[in-house]
Amino acid sequence: MKRTRYLLIFKYTLYALILLLLYILQTTPGVLELAGAKPMLVIPAALAIAMVEGEFVGGVYGALAGLLCDLGGSVLFGFNGLFLSVFCIGAGLLVIYLMHCNTRGALLFVTVTMLVRGSVEYLFGYRMWGYENVWKIFALRILPMSLYTILVTPLLFWLIRWIYRLFQKRLTGE
């Protein structure tokens, strides 16, 4: 019983440390930058956690990942936290009741999340103010960032799934 509790604490702490490390990587200037675009690494990691752990744990880590994104972002603080929490809860529920926990599902969840998130950020942060040529922000900043994030999704999904399976083996005694 005590061993199980310690393993769970270690697993959830490891997830939080991974999110923190990914946040540091995504906000460090010049690191992982490709043609002026940087991926949002914590979003696919939080969605992968939601896929393997379920809706409750996914919602908690989605909120954490979103708040980390809010620290380094230009949107209203709490936007990403609330947004990612809802999308991670949805991803966790969809995997439990409807979909398989695989790379295609992770790519689908990250694609939908990034496009909806980017569109909402563009609409309320730029478009509604009526400035000229704001479409360039969407085409040259938001879309490349979303595509780059989608490209790194399989690596992060495999890492999170490997950690989950490793701990499941330890917890079940196999």
C-alpha contacts under 8 A as a table, 3 or more apart, distances in Angstrom:
res1	aa1	res2	aa2	distance
1	M	4	T	5.21
1	M	5	R	6.40
2	K	5	R	5.20
2	K	6	Y	6.29
3	R	6	Y	5.17
3	R	7	L	6.13
4	T	7	L	5.13
4	T	8	L	6.19
4	T	171	L	6.11
5	R	8	L	5.18
5	R	9	I	6.20
6	Y	9	I	5.08
6	Y	10	F	6.05
7	L	10	F	5.03
7	L	11	K	6.04
7	L	167	F	7.31
7	L	170	R	7.99
7	L	171	L	7.28
8	L	11	K	5.02
8	L	12	Y	6.17
9	I	12	Y	5.35
9	I	13	T	6.02
10	F	13	T	5.10
10	F	14	L	5.98
11	K	14	L	5.05
11	K	15	Y	6.34
11	K	164	Y	7.99
11	K	167	F	7.05
12	Y	15	Y	5.07
12	Y	16	A	6.38
13	T	16	A	5.08
13	T	17	L	6.17
14	L	17	L	5.02
14	L	18	I	6.09
15	Y	18	I	5.09
15	Y	19	L	6.28
15	Y	49	I	7.93
16	A	19	L	5.10
16	A	20	L	6.21
16	A	61	Y	7.59
17	L	20	L	4.95
17	L	21	L	6.06
18	I	21	L	5.05
18	I	22	L	6.06
19	L	22	L	5.09
19	L	23	Y	6.05
19	L	42	V	5.74
19	L	45	A	7.05
19	L	46	A	7.65
19	L	65	A	6.66
20	L	23	Y	5.01
20	L	24	I	6.25
20	L	68	L	7.93
21	L	24	I	5.09
21	L	25	L	6.27
22	L	25	L	4.98
22	L	26	Q	6.09
22	L	41	L	5.72
22	L	42	V	5.85
23	Y	26	Q	5.12
23	Y	27	T	6.16
23	Y	40	M	7.95
23	Y	41	L	6.81
23	Y	42	V	6.11
23	Y	68	L	6.79
23	Y	69	C	7.47
24	I	27	T	5.35
24	I	28	T	5.97
25	L	28	T	5.43
25	L	31	V	6.63
25	L	32	L	7.60
25	L	41	L	7.94
26	Q	31	V	7.28
26	Q	32	L	7.34
26	Q	38	K	6.73
26	Q	39	P	6.46
26	Q	40	M	6.07
26	Q	41	L	6.18
27	T	72	G	6.96
28	T	31	V	5.78
29	P	33	E	7.96
30	G	33	E	5.56
32	L	38	K	6.19
32	L	39	P	7.53
33	E	36	G	5.90
33	E	37	A	5.55
33	E	38	K	4.88
33	E	39	P	7.85
34	L	37	A	5.27
34	L	38	K	6.52
37	A	141	R	6.85
37	A	144	P	5.94
37	A	145	M	5.25
37	A	148	Y	7.28
38	K	145	M	5.67
38	K	148	Y	6.92
38	K	149	T	7.83
39	P	145	M	5.37
39	P	146	S	7.01
39	P	148	Y	5.28
39	P	149	T	4.48
39	P	152	V	7.79
40	M	43	I	6.03
40	M	44	P	7.82
40	M	69	C	7.95
40	M	145	M	7.26
40	M	146	S	7.83
40	M	149	T	5.70
41	L	44	P	6.06
41	L	45	A	6.60
41	L	149	T	6.50
41	L	152	V	7.67
42	V	45	A	5.06
42	V	46	A	5.96
42	V	65	A	5.67
42	V	66	G	7.96
42	V	69	C	7.71
43	I	46	A	5.23
43	I	47	L	6.22
43	I	62	G	7.63
43	I	65	A	6.61
43	I	66	G	7.56
43	I	84	L	7.49
43	I	110	V	7.38
44	P	47	L	5.05
44	P	48	A	5.99
44	P	106	A	7.59
44	P	110	V	5.92
44	P	149	T	7.45
44	P	150	I	7.86
44	P	153	T	5.55
44	P	156	L	6.66
44	P	157	F	7.12
45	A	48	A	5.04
45	A	49	I	6.20
45	A	153	T	7.72
45	A	156	L	5.74
45	A	157	F	6.56
45	A	160	I	7.08
46	A	49	I	5.07
46	A	50	A	6.23
46	A	58	G	6.70
46	A	61	Y	5.80
46	A	62	G	5.21
46	A	65	A	6.37
46	A	88	C	6.97
47	L	50	A	4.96
47	L	51	M	6.16
47	L	58	G	6.95
47	L	62	G	7.04
47	L	87	F	7.80
47	L	88	C	5.40
47	L	91	A	6.81
47	L	106	A	7.25
47	L	109	F	7.28
47	L	110	V	7.18
48	A	51	M	4.96
48	A	52	V	6.34
48	A	106	A	6.58
48	A	156	L	7.45
48	A	157	F	5.27
48	A	160	I	6.34
48	A	161	R	7.40
49	I	52	V	5.38
49	I	53	E	5.74
49	I	54	G	7.71
49	I	57	V	7.60
49	I	58	G	5.70
49	I	61	Y	7.40
49	I	160	I	6.44
49	I	161	R	7.88
50	A	53	E	5.31
50	A	54	G	5.14
50	A	55	E	5.86
50	A	56	F	7.89
50	A	57	V	6.45
50	A	58	G	3.56
50	A	59	G	6.94
50	A	61	Y	7.67
50	A	62	G	7.69
50	A	88	C	5.49
50	A	89	I	6.88
50	A	91	A	6.32
50	A	92	G	4.84
51	M	54	G	5.86
51	M	55	E	7.79
51	M	58	G	7.25
51	M	88	C	7.90
51	M	91	A	6.09
51	M	92	G	4.90
51	M	95	V	6.01
51	M	101	C	6.18
51	M	106	A	7.78
52	V	92	G	7.56
52	V	101	C	6.85
52	V	160	I	7.97
52	V	161	R	6.60
52	V	164	Y	6.99
53	E	56	F	7.97
53	E	57	V	6.09
53	E	58	G	6.46
53	E	92	G	7.32
53	E	164	Y	7.92
54	G	57	V	5.99
54	G	58	G	5.79
54	G	89	I	7.65
54	G	92	G	4.48
54	G	93	L	6.69
54	G	95	V	7.73
54	G	96	I	6.97
55	E	58	G	4.92
55	E	59	G	5.80
55	E	88	C	6.75
55	E	89	I	4.42
55	E	90	G	6.98
55	E	91	A	7.17
55	E	92	G	4.13
55	E	93	L	5.54
56	F	59	G	5.15
56	F	60	V	6.41
56	F	89	I	6.68
56	F	92	G	7.86
57	V	60	V	5.17
57	V	61	Y	6.23
58	G	61	Y	5.22
58	G	62	G	5.75
58	G	85	S	7.46
58	G	88	C	5.28
58	G	89	I	5.87
58	G	92	G	6.38
59	G	62	G	4.89
59	G	63	A	6.11
59	G	84	L	7.69
59	G	85	S	4.61
59	G	86	V	6.74
59	G	87	F	7.92
59	G	88	C	5.28
59	G	89	I	4.88
60	V	63	A	5.25
60	V	64	L	6.31
60	V	85	S	6.73
61	Y	64	L	4.86
61	Y	65	A	5.96
61	Y	85	S	7.44
62	G	65	A	5.09
62	G	66	G	5.98
62	G	81	G	6.86
62	G	84	L	4.94
62	G	85	S	4.37
62	G	86	V	7.75
62	G	87	F	7.69
62	G	88	C	5.58
62	G	89	I	7.95
63	A	66	G	5.03
63	A	67	L	6.08
63	A	80	N	7.70
63	A	81	G	4.41
63	A	82	L	6.21
63	A	83	F	7.93
63	A	84	L	5.97
63	A	85	S	4.58
64	L	67	L	5.20
64	L	68	L	6.24
64	L	81	G	6.62
65	A	68	L	5.07
65	A	69	C	6.28
65	A	81	G	6.82
65	A	84	L	7.37
66	G	69	C	4.96
66	G	70	D	6.15
66	G	78	G	7.45
66	G	79	F	7.60
66	G	80	N	4.32
66	G	81	G	3.62
66	G	82	L	7.05
66	G	83	F	7.25
66	G	84	L	5.57
66	G	85	S	7.31
67	L	70	D	4.83
67	L	71	L	6.33
67	L	77	F	7.52
67	L	78	G	6.24
67	L	80	N	6.26
67	L	81	G	4.65
68	L	71	L	5.21
68	L	72	G	7.05
68	L	81	G	7.90
69	C	72	G	5.57
69	C	73	G	5.89
69	C	80	N	6.47
69	C	81	G	7.74
70	D	73	G	4.89
70	D	74	S	7.41
70	D	75	V	6.88
70	D	76	L	7.44
70	D	77	F	5.36
70	D	78	G	6.40
70	D	79	F	7.14
70	D	80	N	5.96
70	D	81	G	7.14
71	L	77	F	7.34
75	V	79	F	6.84
75	V	121	E	7.31
75	V	125	G	7.21
76	L	79	F	5.74
77	F	80	N	7.49
78	G	81	G	4.94
78	G	82	L	6.03
79	F	82	L	5.52
79	F	83	F	5.98
80	N	83	F	4.89
80	N	84	L	5.72
81	G	84	L	5.48
81	G	85	S	6.01
82	L	85	S	5.16
82	L	86	V	6.29
83	F	86	V	5.40
83	F	87	F	6.33
83	F	117	R	7.59
84	L	87	F	4.98
84	L	88	C	5.84
84	L	113	T	7.99
85	S	88	C	5.23
85	S	89	I	6.13
86	V	89	I	5.20
86	V	90	G	6.18
87	F	90	G	4.96
87	F	91	A	6.06
87	F	113	T	6.87
88	C	91	A	4.93
88	C	92	G	6.04
89	I	92	G	5.15
89	I	93	L	6.19
90	G	93	L	5.17
90	G	94	L	6.05
91	A	94	L	5.10
91	A	95	V	6.17
91	A	109	F	6.80
92	G	95	V	5.30
92	G	96	I	6.24
93	L	96	I	5.05
93	L	97	Y	6.11
93	L	98	L	7.88
94	L	97	Y	5.33
94	L	98	L	5.07
94	L	99	M	5.75
95	V	98	L	5.64
95	V	99	M	4.55
95	V	100	H	5.68
95	V	101	C	6.02
96	I	99	M	6.98
99	M	105	G	7.28
100	H	105	G	6.82
101	C	105	G	6.37
101	C	106	A	7.56
102	N	105	G	5.40
102	N	106	A	6.41
103	T	106	A	4.98
103	T	107	L	6.13
103	T	154	P	6.07
103	T	157	F	6.88
103	T	158	W	7.82
104	R	107	L	5.08
104	R	108	L	6.15
105	G	108	L	5.01
105	G	109	F	6.13
106	A	109	F	5.16
106	A	110	V	6.08
106	A	153	T	7.13
106	A	154	P	7.42
106	A	157	F	6.89
107	L	110	V	5.24
107	L	111	T	5.95
107	L	150	I	6.51
107	L	153	T	6.44
107	L	154	P	7.22
108	L	111	T	5.16
108	L	112	V	6.17
109	F	112	V	5.33
109	F	113	T	5.98
110	V	113	T	5.03
110	V	114	M	5.87
110	V	149	T	7.93
110	V	150	I	6.28
110	V	153	T	7.36
111	T	114	M	5.32
111	T	115	L	6.08
111	T	146	S	7.54
111	T	150	I	6.19
112	V	115	L	5.31
112	V	116	V	5.98
113	T	116	V	5.35
113	T	117	R	5.81
114	M	117	R	5.08
114	M	118	G	5.78
114	M	146	S	5.57
115	L	118	G	5.10
115	L	119	S	5.94
115	L	143	L	7.82
115	L	146	S	6.86
116	V	119	S	5.11
116	V	120	V	6.12
117	R	120	V	5.27
117	R	121	E	6.10
118	G	121	E	5.08
118	G	122	Y	6.00
118	G	138	F	7.83
118	G	142	I	5.94
118	G	143	L	7.57
118	G	146	S	7.60
119	S	122	Y	5.05
119	S	123	L	5.97
119	S	138	F	7.96
120	V	123	L	5.10
120	V	124	F	6.05
120	V	125	G	7.91
121	E	124	F	5.53
121	E	125	G	5.35
121	E	126	Y	7.54
122	Y	125	G	5.26
122	Y	126	Y	5.23
122	Y	127	R	6.04
122	Y	137	I	7.73
122	Y	138	F	6.48
122	Y	142	I	7.93
123	L	126	Y	5.82
123	L	127	R	4.76
123	L	128	M	5.89
124	F	127	R	6.38
124	F	128	M	5.77
125	G	128	M	7.09
125	G	129	W	7.68
126	Y	129	W	5.84
126	Y	130	G	7.53
126	Y	131	Y	7.43
126	Y	134	V	6.47
127	R	130	G	5.75
127	R	131	Y	7.04
127	R	134	V	6.33
127	R	135	W	7.84
131	Y	134	V	6.12
133	N	136	K	5.87
134	V	137	I	5.45
134	V	138	F	7.14
135	W	138	F	5.19
135	W	139	A	6.13
136	K	139	A	4.96
136	K	140	L	5.45
136	K	141	R	7.50
137	I	140	L	5.41
137	I	141	R	5.18
137	I	142	I	6.50
138	F	141	R	5.66
138	F	142	I	4.84
138	F	143	L	6.03
139	A	142	I	6.37
139	A	143	L	5.54
139	A	144	P	7.37
140	L	143	L	6.51
140	L	144	P	6.36
141	R	144	P	5.75
141	R	145	M	6.20
142	I	145	M	5.26
142	I	146	S	6.14
143	L	146	S	5.01
143	L	147	L	6.11
144	P	147	L	5.08
144	P	148	Y	6.04
145	M	148	Y	5.19
145	M	149	T	6.13
146	S	149	T	5.09
146	S	150	I	6.21
147	L	150	I	5.03
147	L	151	L	6.25
148	Y	151	L	5.07
148	Y	152	V	6.59
149	T	152	V	5.43
149	T	153	T	6.36
150	I	153	T	5.18
151	L	154	P	7.20
152	V	155	L	5.75
152	V	156	L	6.70
153	T	156	L	5.31
153	T	157	F	6.00
154	P	157	F	5.03
154	P	158	W	6.05
155	L	158	W	5.28
155	L	159	L	6.25
156	L	159	L	5.07
156	L	160	I	6.20
157	F	160	I	5.27
157	F	161	R	6.02
158	W	161	R	5.10
158	W	162	W	5.93
159	L	162	W	5.15
159	L	163	I	6.29
160	I	163	I	5.17
160	I	164	Y	6.15
161	R	164	Y	4.99
161	R	165	R	6.12
162	W	165	R	5.19
162	W	166	L	6.05
163	I	166	L	5.07
163	I	167	F	6.30
164	Y	167	F	5.34
164	Y	168	Q	6.11
165	R	168	Q	4.91
165	R	169	K	6.19
166	L	169	K	5.38
166	L	170	R	6.55
167	F	170	R	4.99
167	F	171	L	6.01
168	Q	171	L	5.01
168	Q	172	T	6.04
169	K	172	T	5.38
169	K	173	G	5.93
169	K	174	E	5.21
170	R	173	G	5.14
170	R	174	E	6.50
171	L	174	E	7.98
